[in-house]
């Protein structure tokens, strides 16, 4: 994590592990402080991370207890469950890759199982993106 970047564990809705750590605004899992500990170790002087940890420990007895266990967790693969407003629930598998020589960069690869309802939903979303691109290309060619 680059200093001041806030890292992936900031509870913004994109982070399932930290959604819910501070007070009752979010729910928390043990994965959040474990992930934060990994981030804090890679940039010990990062003010944003230090402040986030202090806030979460102050507002959540669970986070304070989990932080004190000194466990570290790096999620390199797993399943994410999402809900899209149109196609509904999706289950996607993910894997992370960090290029050698560039530890501040992480590539996330997502996939769905062939023939699954999640794959069908992704196909619908992909077809919309493709049709939007095709329509936009035609409009540009027509001068519209």
N, C-alpha and C positions, 0 to 999 in steps of 0.2 A: 504494500500500500504506500502510495506516495504521501509524504507529510502534508496534512491538511486536506487530504482527499476524502476523508470520512469513511472510506472503505465499504465493502459490501454488506457489513453487518448492521449498518444504520437502519433502524426500523422505519421503513418507508412503504411497506406493502410488497416491495419486490423481494424482500428478505423474509422467507418463511421462518427462519430460526429466531429472528428478533422481533417479529411482529408480536407485540404484547409484552414487552419487557418492563416498561416504565409504568408504574402505578396500575390503574385499571384501564388505561387507554388502549393497551395491547395485551395479548396473551403471550407467554414466554415459554420456551423450551430450554433444556440444558444446553442445546447446541449453540445458542446465542453467545453466552459468555465463553464457551470453549472456543468458538470461532474468533471472538474478540481477543482472547488471550493470544491466539496465533498472530493476529494482526498487530497487537500491541508489542509482541516480541520482535516483529520484523521492523518496527519503527518506534522504539521505546519513548522517544521524545515527542511524538506526534500529539499536539495539543488537542486536536479534535477527538482522537481516540481516548485520550486521558479523560477529557470532559464527558464523553459519552459513557465511559465505564463508571465514572463517579455518579453521574445522573442515574444510571440504571441500578447501581448498587444502593443508592440512597432511596429510590422509589420502590424497589422490589426486594423483599427479604429472600425470595428464591434466588434471584440473580446474585445477591450478596453471598449467599451460601455456596452457590455453584462457583462463583469467582474464587472463593476461598479454597476450593478443592484443587486448584491449580491444574486442572485437566485442559488439554489442548486438543482441538478437533479440526481437521481439515477435510472439508467435503470435496471429494474429487469425483464422485459419481453418486447417482441416486435417482429418485423419482420425484418429479414435481407434479402436483395436482393443481390444475388451473380451472377457472370458470370464465368462459368467454360469454359476453352478453347475448350473442346470437347463436353460436353453435353449442353452448353449454359446457359441460364438464369435460376436461381433457386430462389425460395422464401421459406425461412425457418423461422419457429417460434422459438423463444428462450425464456428461462426462466433461471434466475440465482438463485442459492442457496448458502448461506454463512453458514457454519456449526457453531452452537453455540460454543463458546469457541475458535474459530479460525477465527477471523475477517479478517485475511490476505489471507484467501483462499476463492476462489469463484468457484463454479462448474457451468458450462454453459451446459444446456440441449437444444438440437436442435431437431426439428421434422418437418416433412412435412405432409401435408394433404393426407389422403388415396385417391388414385385414381387420384391425381393431376399430372400435367406434372413434377413438382418438385420431387414428390415421384418416378416417373418413372425414372427420371434422376439419383436420388440417388441410385435406384436399379441397374442401369447400373454400376455406380461407385463401388457399393458394390460387384457386381459380378466380376469385374476386380480384386478387392482386394482379394476376396476369391480365384479366379483362380490363382493369383500370389502366395498366401500362399500355396495352394495345390500343385502347381508346385514346389515350394521351398521345401516342405516336401518330395515330391517324389525324388527330386534330392539329398536331404540329406540321404534318405534311400538307394538310389542307390550308394552312395559314390561319386557322381559327384561333 
